[in-house]
Amino acid sequence: MLRVSTLVDLARHYGGRPRSLAEISQAEGLEMKVQYLEQLVKCLREHNLVESTRGAHGGYRLARAPEHMRMGEIVRALEGRIAPMICATEGEMEVECDRLDGCSTKYLWMRVRDAITTALDSVTLADLVRETSASPIHFVTVTPRIERIERIERVERRTP
């Protein structure tokens, strides 16, 4: 989530001087237009997650300590209520599914929603910063075995 990385940068610099959007973009490797980041921080300000300072040394900073900002609050501010499916929306449903009464998967989607909200609400922004700073995470893509075998066979056919 590129949007959250803006807050991660601000959390890394919590207690320091305000950060400009250009600094945040560069530090987080966000190749986005500053216009997009301006819209993003406007939303974050409206939800009291960040504060802005005008002027030559102005910029943005967190509105409160990262330890007091839960990821659930942040995701809800940026994305809206947690809703893996319309039948499993947090709070009141804005749109009702016409199959709600006889739905055989409603229970599953409610469990998925509850698992997501529990995970998001149990992690603070400080936790996220601590985890990402402790050791970089590397993702490994495993090629399915059939594709590897086909590739090996093609190479073997080419070599005498």
N, CA, C and O atoms as a DFTB+ gen file, in Angstrom:
640 C
 N C O
     1  1       0.830      -1.177       0.000
     2  2       0.000       0.000       0.000
     3  2       0.876       1.243       0.000
     4  3       1.499       1.599       1.001
     5  1       0.900       1.870      -1.124
     6  2       1.728       3.061      -1.247
     7  2       1.259       4.179      -0.337
     8  3       2.063       4.986       0.131
     9  1      -0.033       4.229      -0.086
    10  2      -0.566       5.293       0.760
    11  2      -0.031       5.182       2.182
    12  3       0.294       6.196       2.800
    13  1       0.064       3.975       2.702
    14  2       0.540       3.770       4.064
    15  2       2.014       4.125       4.178
    16  3       2.457       4.580       5.232
    17  1       2.780       3.927       3.114
    18  2       4.214       4.214       3.185
    19  2       4.493       5.691       3.456
    20  3       5.549       6.028       3.992
    21  1       3.578       6.564       3.101
    22  2       3.713       7.983       3.444
    23  2       3.713       8.138       4.959
    24  3       4.531       8.876       5.510
    25  1       2.809       7.454       5.626
    26  2       2.741       7.514       7.083
    27  2       3.932       6.812       7.730
    28  3       4.400       7.236       8.787
    29  1       4.419       5.759       7.114
    30  2       5.601       5.069       7.642
    31  2       6.791       6.027       7.643
    32  3       7.549       6.079       8.611
    33  1       6.952       6.776       6.566
    34  2       8.041       7.757       6.516
    35  2       7.879       8.800       7.617
    36  3       8.846       9.132       8.303
    37  1       6.683       9.311       7.787
    38  2       6.453      10.309       8.837
    39  2       6.704       9.713      10.220
    40  3       7.200      10.404      11.110
    41  1       6.368       8.447      10.407
    42  2       6.616       7.785      11.690
    43  2       8.108       7.611      11.939
    44  3       8.571       7.761      13.070
    45  1       8.857       7.298      10.898
    46  2      10.319       7.160      11.044
    47  2      10.954       8.478      11.488
    48  3      11.992       8.482      12.150
    49  1      10.339       9.570      11.128
    50  2      10.882      10.899      11.443
    51  2      10.070      11.612      12.521
    52  3      10.141      12.833      12.657
    53  1       9.300      10.843      13.283
    54  2       8.450      11.436      14.319
    55  2       9.319      12.174      15.343
    56  3      10.345      11.663      15.791
    57  1       8.892      13.369      15.696
    58  2       9.624      14.183      16.661
    59  2      10.634      15.120      16.004
    60  3      11.176      16.011      16.658
    61  1      10.884      14.920      14.722
    62  2      11.810      15.781      13.990
    63  2      11.071      16.898      13.281
    64  3       9.913      17.190      13.578
    65  1      11.749      17.503      12.359
    66  2      11.151      18.601      11.600
    67  2      10.123      18.059      10.611
    68  3      10.156      16.879      10.262
    69  1       9.215      18.913      10.163
    70  2       8.225      18.464       9.170
    71  2       8.897      17.971       7.894
    72  3       9.965      18.458       7.521
    73  1       8.281      17.020       7.237
    74  2       8.816      16.428       6.011
    75  2       8.048      16.952       4.803
    76  3       6.820      17.029       4.820
    77  1       8.782      17.310       3.763
    78  2       8.133      17.754       2.535
    79  2       7.658      16.532       1.748
    80  3       8.142      15.420       1.958
    81  1       6.717      16.749       0.851
    82  2       6.218      15.654       0.019
    83  2       7.317      15.102      -0.878
    84  3       7.351      13.902      -1.150
    85  1       8.209      15.961      -1.336
    86  2       9.327      15.505      -2.174
    87  2      10.246      14.591      -1.368
    88  3      10.715      13.579      -1.889
    89  1      10.513      14.933      -0.104
    90  2      11.354      14.086       0.749
    91  2      10.705      12.729       0.979
    92  3      11.366      11.693       0.904
    93  1       9.415      12.742       1.258
    94  2       8.686      11.498       1.511
    95  2       8.713      10.626       0.264
    96  3       9.006       9.433       0.336
    97  1       8.410      11.222      -0.865
    98  2       8.365      10.496      -2.127
    99  2       9.717       9.855      -2.437
   100  3       9.785       8.690      -2.830
   101  1      10.771      10.611      -2.260
   102  2      12.114      10.095      -2.542
   103  2      12.515       9.009      -1.553
   104  3      13.044       7.975      -1.959
   105  1      12.275       9.223      -0.277
   106  2      12.676       8.264       0.756
   107  2      11.954       6.932       0.621
   108  3      12.540       5.880       0.877
   109  1      10.706       6.967       0.228
   110  2       9.913       5.747       0.139
   111  2       9.932       5.133      -1.260
   112  3       9.302       4.102      -1.497
   113  1      10.653       5.764      -2.182
   114  2      10.718       5.235      -3.539
   115  2       9.378       5.311      -4.250
   116  3       9.055       4.468      -5.087
   117  1       8.609       6.324      -3.909
   118  2       7.294       6.500      -4.512
   119  2       7.442       7.334      -5.766
   120  3       7.750       8.524      -5.695
   121  1       7.231       6.737      -6.873
   122  2       7.329       7.476      -8.118
   123  2       5.954       8.008      -8.485
   124  3       5.375       7.655      -9.512
   125  1       5.462       8.855      -7.621
   126  2       4.136       9.443      -7.826
   127  2       4.283      10.939      -8.001
   128  3       5.274      11.539      -7.585
   129  1       3.311      11.510      -8.603
   130  2       3.292      12.951      -8.736
   131  2       2.990      13.573      -7.385
   132  3       2.247      13.010      -6.581
   133  1       3.568      14.725      -7.147
   134  2       3.341      15.428      -5.896
   135  2       1.858      15.754      -5.746
   136  3       1.348      15.808      -4.627
   137  1       1.167      15.971      -6.853
   138  2      -0.278      16.240      -6.817
   139  2      -1.029      15.115      -6.116
   140  3      -1.928      15.366      -5.313
   141  1      -0.657      13.873      -6.423
   142  2      -1.309      12.731      -5.789
   143  2      -1.031      12.744      -4.284
   144  3      -1.945      12.538      -3.485
   145  1       0.209      12.982      -3.898
   146  2       0.558      13.019      -2.479
   147  2      -0.154      14.163      -1.767
   148  3      -0.508      14.040      -0.594
   149  1      -0.365      15.268      -2.466
   150  2      -1.103      16.386      -1.865
   151  2      -2.538      15.971      -1.544
   152  3      -3.062      16.306      -0.482
   153  1      -3.169      15.242      -2.459
   154  2      -4.523      14.749      -2.212
   155  2      -4.532      13.752      -1.053
   156  3      -5.449      13.741      -0.232
   157  1      -3.508      12.927      -1.003
   158  2      -3.406      11.929       0.056
   159  2      -3.263      12.594       1.423
   160  3      -3.980      12.233       2.357
   161  1      -2.352      13.557       1.557
   162  2      -2.166      14.197       2.863
   163  2      -3.374      15.048       3.238
   164  3      -3.631      15.260       4.423
   165  1      -4.111      15.534       2.259
   166  2      -5.351      16.249       2.567
   167  2      -6.318      15.308       3.269
   168  3      -6.923      15.674       4.277
   169  1      -6.467      14.097       2.740
   170  2      -7.322      13.087       3.362
   171  2      -6.801      12.746       4.758
   172  3      -7.589      12.631       5.697
   173  1      -5.506      12.584       4.904
   174  2      -4.910      12.252       6.202
   175  2      -5.113      13.378       7.217
   176  3      -5.319      13.123       8.403
   177  1      -5.053      14.626       6.741
   178  2      -5.318      15.781       7.637
   179  2      -6.775      15.780       8.079
   180  3      -7.068      16.032       9.248
   181  1      -7.691      15.499       7.156
   182  2      -9.122      15.475       7.479
   183  2      -9.451      14.422       8.540
   184  3     -10.412      14.576       9.294
   185  1      -8.661      13.367       8.596
   186  2      -8.877      12.302       9.584
   187  2      -7.952      12.467      10.802
   188  3      -7.798      11.543      11.601
   189  1      -7.346      13.643      10.930
   190  2      -6.477      13.956      12.074
   191  2      -5.327      12.970      12.248
   192  3      -4.951      12.631      13.370
   193  1      -4.777      12.516      11.133
   194  2      -3.625      11.629      11.185
   195  2      -2.322      12.383      10.972
   196  3      -1.284      11.995      11.507
   197  1      -2.372      13.458      10.196
   198  2      -1.190      14.296       9.983
   199  2      -1.534      15.765      10.197
   200  3      -2.693      16.174      10.130
   201  1      -0.493      16.536      10.455
   202  2      -0.603      17.987      10.578
   203  2       0.333      18.608       9.556
   204  3       1.348      18.018       9.186
   205  1      -0.016      19.795       9.109
   206  2       0.846      20.471       8.141
   207  2       1.327      21.790       8.706
   208  3       0.666      22.429       9.524
   209  1       2.513      22.176       8.234
   210  2       3.116      23.445       8.604
   211  2       3.474      24.158       7.311
   212  3       4.114      23.580       6.432
   213  1       3.063      25.401       7.198
   214  2       3.376      26.172       5.991
   215  2       4.729      26.856       6.136
   216  3       5.263      26.998       7.236
   217  1       5.261      27.270       5.008
   218  2       6.477      28.063       5.031
   219  2       7.681      27.332       4.466
   220  3       7.588      26.185       4.030
   221  1       8.819      28.025       4.485
   222  2      10.052      27.492       3.904
   223  2      10.490      26.190       4.571
   224  3      11.030      25.305       3.907
   225  1      10.266      26.072       5.851
   226  2      10.651      24.848       6.569
   227  2       9.426      24.025       6.940
   228  3       9.447      23.258       7.902
   229  1       8.365      24.193       6.170
   230  2       7.113      23.496       6.437
   231  2       7.109      22.096       5.874
   232  3       8.086      21.631       5.287
   233  1       6.010      21.453       6.065
   234  2       5.847      20.089       5.586
   235  2       4.791      19.396       6.411
   236  3       3.847      20.023       6.892
   237  1       4.957      18.096       6.570
   238  2       3.957      17.285       7.249
   239  2       4.607      16.471       8.359
   240  3       5.769      16.074       8.275
   241  1       3.814      16.236       9.403
   242  2       4.233      15.369      10.500
   243  2       3.007      14.667      11.040
   244  3       1.877      15.095      10.807
   245  1       3.240      13.581      11.767
   246  2       2.127      12.842      12.361
   247  2       1.423      13.703      13.392
   248  3       2.062      14.497      14.081
   249  1       0.121      13.554      13.501
   250  2      -0.670      14.322      14.461
   251  2      -0.482      13.800      15.891
   252  3      -0.718      14.527      16.856
   253  1      -0.059      12.547      16.021
   254  2       0.225      11.981      17.341
   255  2       1.274      10.884      17.192
   256  3       1.644      10.509      16.079
   257  1       1.739      10.386      18.305
   258  2       2.809       9.389      18.304
   259  2       2.412       8.137      17.523
   260  3       1.256       7.716      17.578
   261  1       3.358       7.537      16.796
   262  2       3.062       6.330      16.017
   263  2       2.550       5.175      16.882
   264  3       1.831       4.307      16.388
   265  1       2.911       5.159      18.151
   266  2       2.444       4.112      19.068
   267  2       0.934       4.206      19.311
   268  3       0.306       3.234      19.731
   269  1       0.364       5.372      19.045
   270  2      -1.056       5.603      19.285
   271  2      -1.879       5.620      17.999
   272  3      -3.028       6.062      17.993
   273  1      -1.289       5.141      16.922
   274  2      -1.988       5.100      15.643
   275  2      -2.078       3.648      15.184
   276  3      -1.076       3.042      14.803
   277  1      -3.264       3.111      15.224
   278  2      -3.492       1.724      14.812
   279  2      -3.674       1.660      13.295
   280  3      -4.253       2.563      12.692
   281  1      -3.173       0.585      12.690
   282  2      -3.265       0.445      11.241
   283  2      -4.715       0.354      10.779
   284  3      -5.032       0.763       9.663
   285  1      -5.596      -0.176      11.622
   286  2      -7.021      -0.216      11.270
   287  2      -7.579       1.178      11.064
   288  3      -8.326       1.418      10.115
   289  1      -7.220       2.101      11.949
   290  2      -7.666       3.490      11.828
   291  2      -7.142       4.104      10.531
   292  3      -7.863       4.823       9.839
   293  1      -5.903       3.818      10.216
   294  2      -5.270       4.373       9.017
   295  2      -5.926       3.818       7.753
   296  3      -6.274       4.573       6.845
   297  1      -6.089       2.514       7.700
   298  2      -6.689       1.895       6.506
   299  2      -8.124       2.376       6.325
   300  3      -8.551       2.644       5.202
   301  1      -8.866       2.488       7.411
   302  2     -10.251       2.976       7.302
   303  2     -10.289       4.424       6.812
   304  3     -11.163       4.793       6.028
   305  1      -9.348       5.238       7.271
   306  2      -9.299       6.636       6.827
   307  2      -8.994       6.709       5.328
   308  3      -9.556       7.538       4.612
   309  1      -8.112       5.846       4.870
   310  2      -7.688       5.887       3.468
   311  2      -8.622       5.133       2.529
   312  3      -8.827       5.552       1.390
   313  1      -9.187       4.028       2.999
   314  2      -9.949       3.146       2.120
   315  2     -11.432       3.057       2.444
   316  3     -12.213       2.584       1.618
   317  1     -11.834       3.501       3.629
   318  2     -13.222       3.352       4.051
   319  2     -13.380       2.124       4.933
   320  3     -12.401       1.501       5.344
   321  1     -14.624       1.794       5.211
   322  2     -14.890       0.656       6.093
   323  2     -14.378      -0.650       5.489
   324  3     -14.332      -0.814       4.270
   325  1     -13.995      -1.569       6.368
   326  2     -13.510      -2.872       5.931
   327  2     -14.708      -3.668       5.406
   328  3     -15.698      -3.859       6.113
   329  1     -14.602      -4.129       4.157
   330  2     -15.715      -4.841       3.531
   331  2     -15.201      -5.783       2.453
   332  3     -15.124      -5.405       1.284
   333  1     -14.845      -7.016       2.836
   334  2     -14.400      -7.946       1.793
   335  2     -15.502      -8.271       0.791
   336  3     -15.223      -8.581      -0.367
   337  1     -16.755      -8.199       1.239
   338  2     -17.934      -8.370       0.375
   339  2     -19.016      -7.454       0.944
   340  3     -18.950      -7.088       2.117
   341  1     -20.003      -7.079       0.145
   342  2     -21.014      -6.144       0.642
   343  2     -21.802      -6.697       1.818
   344  3     -22.304      -5.931       2.641
   345  1     -21.916      -8.014       1.907
   346  2     -22.664      -8.611       3.014
   347  2     -21.856      -8.614       4.311
   348  3     -22.392      -8.935       5.372
   349  1     -20.586      -8.263       4.235
   350  2     -19.724      -8.309       5.415
   351  2     -19.078      -6.952       5.675
   352  3     -17.929      -6.887       6.111
   353  1     -19.795      -5.885       5.415
   354  2     -19.297      -4.533       5.646
   355  2     -19.371      -4.197       7.125
   356  3     -20.339      -4.545       7.802
   357  1     -18.336      -3.515       7.628
   358  2     -18.391      -3.023       9.003
   359  2     -19.544      -2.041       9.131
   360  3     -19.782      -1.246       8.223
   361  1     -20.258      -2.085      10.239
   362  2     -21.360      -1.154      10.459
   363  2     -22.543      -1.470       9.562
   364  3     -22.765      -2.615       9.171
   365  1     -23.290      -0.434       9.249
   366  2     -24.491      -0.588       8.416
   367  2     -24.096      -0.741       6.951
   368  3     -23.206      -0.045       6.462
   369  1     -24.760      -1.649       6.265
   370  2     -24.518      -1.835       4.834
   371  2     -25.187      -0.713       4.058
   372  3     -26.359      -0.408       4.278
   373  1     -24.441      -0.102       3.153
   374  2     -25.010       0.939       2.300
   375  2     -25.808       0.311       1.158
   376  3     -26.832       0.846       0.733
   377  1     -25.328      -0.820       0.675
   378  2     -25.992      -1.546      -0.398
   379  2     -26.272      -2.938       0.143
   380  3     -25.397      -3.574       0.730
   381  1     -27.488      -3.402      -0.057
   382  2     -27.835      -4.726       0.433
   383  2     -27.850      -5.722      -0.702
   384  3     -28.382      -5.457      -1.780
   385  1     -27.263      -6.860      -0.446
   386  2     -27.241      -7.944      -1.430
   387  2     -28.616      -8.594      -1.463
   388  3     -29.205      -8.850      -0.413
   389  1     -29.123      -8.858      -2.637
   390  2     -30.442      -9.474      -2.747
   391  2     -30.442     -10.953      -2.351
   392  3     -31.505     -11.561      -2.228
   393  1     -29.266     -11.527      -2.153
   394  2     -29.157     -12.946      -1.756
   395  2     -28.810     -13.087      -0.273
   396  3     -28.507     -14.191       0.178
   397  1     -28.846     -12.009       0.485
   398  2     -28.376     -12.006       1.868
   399  2     -29.038     -13.070       2.735
   400  3     -28.351     -13.756       3.492
   401  1     -30.343     -13.221       2.643
   402  2     -31.049     -14.179       3.498
   403  2     -30.669     -15.631       3.213
   404  3     -30.589     -16.435       4.141
   405  1     -30.438     -15.974       1.974
   406  2     -30.136     -17.356       1.626
   407  2     -28.692     -17.593       1.247
   408  3     -28.376     -18.617       0.641
   409  1     -27.809     -16.676       1.587
   410  2     -26.404     -16.771       1.170
   411  2     -25.673     -17.874       1.937
   412  3     -25.723     -17.931       3.165
   413  1     -25.007     -18.727       1.206
   414  2     -24.275     -19.825       1.844
   415  2     -22.845     -19.438       2.217
   416  3     -22.170     -20.193       2.918
   417  1     -22.367     -18.267       1.759
   418  2     -20.988     -17.865       2.063
   419  2     -20.912     -16.636       2.971
   420  3     -19.817     -16.160       3.271
   421  1     -22.041     -16.125       3.404
   422  2     -22.070     -14.931       4.257
   423  2     -21.196     -15.122       5.505
   424  3     -20.438     -14.231       5.887
   425  1     -21.313     -16.271       6.116
   426  2     -20.542     -16.574       7.326
   427  2     -19.046     -16.496       7.052
   428  3     -18.295     -15.954       7.863
   429  1     -18.606     -17.032       5.915
   430  2     -17.191     -16.980       5.532
   431  2     -16.711     -15.542       5.434
   432  3     -15.666     -15.199       5.986
   433  1     -17.474     -14.684       4.726
   434  2     -17.041     -13.307       4.516
   435  2     -17.025     -12.506       5.816
   436  3     -16.204     -11.604       5.979
   437  1     -17.924     -12.829       6.736
   438  2     -17.893     -12.160       8.035
   439  2     -16.649     -12.567       8.818
   440  3     -16.045     -11.741       9.503
   441  1     -16.270     -13.826       8.720
   442  2     -15.050     -14.292       9.383
   443  2     -13.810     -13.638       8.766
   444  3     -12.881     -13.262       9.480
   445  1     -13.802     -13.507       7.443
   446  2     -12.685     -12.843       6.757
   447  2     -12.598     -11.388       7.227
   448  3     -11.514     -10.910       7.561
   449  1     -13.733     -10.684       7.255
   450  2     -13.766      -9.294       7.733
   451  2     -13.229      -9.202       9.155
   452  3     -12.405      -8.336       9.450
   453  1     -13.681     -10.077      10.030
   454  2     -13.248     -10.045      11.425
   455  2     -11.753     -10.323      11.563
   456  3     -11.080      -9.712      12.393
   457  1     -11.232     -11.243      10.752
   458  2      -9.794     -11.536      10.789
   459  2      -8.988     -10.333      10.317
   460  3      -7.956     -10.003      10.902
   461  1      -9.459      -9.679       9.262
   462  2      -8.763      -8.499       8.739
   463  2      -8.785      -7.374       9.768
   464  3      -7.750      -6.766      10.043
   465  1      -9.945      -7.094      10.332
   466  2     -10.034      -5.992      11.302
   467  2      -9.212      -6.284      12.550
   468  3      -8.581      -5.381      13.099
   469  1      -9.212      -7.530      13.001
   470  2      -8.401      -7.896      14.167
   471  2      -6.919      -7.682      13.876
   472  3      -6.191      -7.136      14.705
   473  1      -6.478      -8.111      12.705
   474  2      -5.067      -7.934      12.341
   475  2      -4.703      -6.460      12.240
   476  3      -3.690      -6.031      12.791
   477  1      -5.520      -5.687      11.543
   478  2      -5.228      -4.261      11.382
   479  2      -5.276      -3.503      12.704
   480  3      -4.448      -2.625      12.947
   481  1      -6.237      -3.835      13.554
   482  2      -6.383      -3.120      14.821
   483  2      -5.351      -3.537      15.862
   484  3      -5.198      -2.865      16.882
   485  1      -4.645      -4.630      15.622
   486  2      -3.651      -5.088      16.588
   487  2      -2.246      -4.558      16.297
   488  3      -1.334      -4.749      17.101
   489  1      -2.069      -3.897      15.161
   490  2      -0.756      -3.385      14.768
   491  2      -0.771      -1.865      14.775
   492  3      -1.673      -1.242      14.215
   493  1       0.232      -1.273      15.411
   494  2       0.353       0.188      15.389
   495  2       1.307       0.598      14.281
   496  3       2.037      -0.228      13.733
   497  1       1.290       1.855      13.966
   498  2       2.232       2.394      12.987
   499  2       3.662       2.206      13.487
   500  3       4.565       1.947      12.692
   501  1       3.877       2.332      14.795
   502  2       5.210       2.110      15.379
   503  2       5.653       0.666      15.177
   504  3       6.824       0.415      14.889
   505  1       4.731      -0.288      15.324
   506  2       5.066      -1.701      15.086
   507  2       5.531      -1.904      13.651
   508  3       6.514      -2.600      13.396
   509  1       4.822      -1.297      12.732
   510  2       5.158      -1.429      11.318
   511  2       6.543      -0.862      11.033
   512  3       7.331      -1.471      10.310
   513  1       6.835       0.296      11.598
   514  2       8.153       0.911      11.412
   515  2       9.242       0.012      11.999
   516  3      10.280      -0.207      11.375
   517  1       8.996      -0.498      13.190
   518  2       9.969      -1.366      13.872
   519  2      10.241      -2.622      13.049
   520  3      11.394      -3.016      12.876
   521  1       9.193      -3.243      12.548
   522  2       9.359      -4.474      11.768
   523  2      10.077      -4.234      10.449
   524  3      10.926      -5.030      10.049
   525  1       9.741      -3.144       9.772
   526  2      10.378      -2.887       8.476
   527  2      11.804      -2.398       8.636
   528  3      12.609      -2.527       7.713
   529  1      12.131      -1.834       9.801
   530  2      13.491      -1.358      10.045
   531  2      14.401      -2.477      10.530
   532  3      15.609      -2.436      10.295
   533  1      13.835      -3.481      11.207
   534  2      14.623      -4.549      11.805
   535  2      15.320      -5.399      10.753
   536  3      16.529      -5.620      10.834
   537  1      14.589      -5.865       9.791
   538  2      15.184      -6.677       8.734
   539  2      14.344      -6.544       7.483
   540  3      13.118      -6.653       7.529
   541  1      15.010      -6.308       6.365
   542  2      14.246      -6.177       5.126
   543  2      13.551      -7.488       4.775
   544  3      14.077      -8.575       5.016
   545  1      12.376      -7.363       4.208
   546  2      11.612      -8.532       3.802
   547  2      11.878      -8.775       2.326
   548  3      11.769      -7.864       1.504
   549  1      12.223     -10.000       2.003
   550  2      12.463     -10.360       0.612
   551  2      11.413     -11.378       0.193
   552  3      11.198     -12.381       0.873
   553  1      10.769     -11.115      -0.920
   554  2       9.783     -12.033      -1.439
   555  2      10.441     -12.877      -2.516
   556  3      11.191     -12.366      -3.348
   557  1      10.160     -14.155      -2.496
   558  2      10.715     -15.070      -3.469
   559  2       9.562     -15.615      -4.297
   560  3       8.557     -16.078      -3.760
   561  1       9.722     -15.552      -5.598
   562  2       8.724     -16.116      -6.488
   563  2       9.205     -17.494      -6.898
   564  3      10.313     -17.650      -7.412
   565  1       8.382     -18.472      -6.671
   566  2       8.736     -19.843      -7.018
   567  2       8.059     -20.178      -8.337
   568  3       6.840     -20.068      -8.469
   569  1       8.858     -20.586      -9.308
   570  2       8.315     -20.968     -10.601
   571  2       7.680     -22.341     -10.464
   572  3       8.301     -23.258      -9.926
   573  1       6.473     -22.493     -10.936
   574  2       5.855     -23.819     -10.858
   575  2       6.738     -24.872     -11.522
   576  3       7.405     -24.595     -12.519
   577  1       6.737     -26.061     -10.972
   578  2       7.620     -27.126     -11.418
   579  2       7.434     -27.457     -12.898
   580  3       8.416     -27.709     -13.596
   581  1       6.208     -27.461     -13.383
   582  2       5.949     -27.816     -14.784
   583  2       6.642     -26.827     -15.714
   584  3       7.235     -27.233     -16.714
   585  1       6.575     -25.540     -15.399
   586  2       7.231     -24.538     -16.246
   587  2       8.742     -24.735     -16.239
   588  3       9.386     -24.586     -17.277
   589  1       9.318     -25.068     -15.084
   590  2      10.764     -25.291     -14.995
   591  2      11.157     -26.488     -15.844
   592  3      12.163     -26.439     -16.551
   593  1      10.382     -27.557     -15.786
   594  2      10.684     -28.764     -16.559
   595  2      10.625     -28.453     -18.046
   596  3      11.495     -28.882     -18.804
   597  1       9.592     -27.698     -18.478
   598  2       9.477     -27.334     -19.893
   599  2      10.676     -26.502     -20.336
   600  3      11.191     -26.693     -21.438
   601  1      11.125     -25.576     -19.478
   602  2      12.276     -24.755     -19.815
   603  2      13.533     -25.609     -19.948
   604  3      14.321     -25.408     -20.872
   605  1      13.726     -26.556     -19.039
   606  2      14.895     -27.443     -19.078
   607  2      14.872     -28.275     -20.349
   608  3      15.904     -28.445     -20.999
   609  1      13.695     -28.800     -20.710
   610  2      13.580     -29.607     -21.925
   611  2      13.922     -28.790     -23.160
   612  3      14.577     -29.302     -24.068
   613  1      13.495     -27.532     -23.219
   614  2      13.820     -26.680     -24.369
   615  2      15.324     -26.455     -24.469
   616  3      15.888     -26.491     -25.563
   617  1      15.968     -26.226     -23.341
   618  2      17.425     -26.007     -23.335
   619  2      18.146     -27.267     -23.754
   620  3      19.094     -27.206     -24.536
   621  1      17.713     -28.408     -23.248
   622  2      18.365     -29.685     -23.589
   623  2      18.225     -29.987     -25.079
   624  3      19.142     -30.545     -25.680
   625  1      17.100     -29.631     -25.679
   626  2      16.923     -29.887     -27.115
   627  2      17.852     -29.030     -27.962
   628  3      18.274     -29.440     -29.043
   629  1      18.173     -27.822     -27.460
   630  2      19.040     -26.921     -28.223
   631  2      20.515     -27.311     -28.138
   632  3      21.277     -27.086     -29.079
   633  1      20.907     -27.886     -27.025
   634  2      22.329     -28.217     -26.852
   635  2      22.608     -29.614     -27.399
   636  3      21.852     -30.553     -27.146
   637  1      23.725     -29.743     -28.168
   638  2      24.046     -31.053     -28.763
   639  2      24.590     -32.026     -27.733
   640  3      24.907     -33.167     -28.069
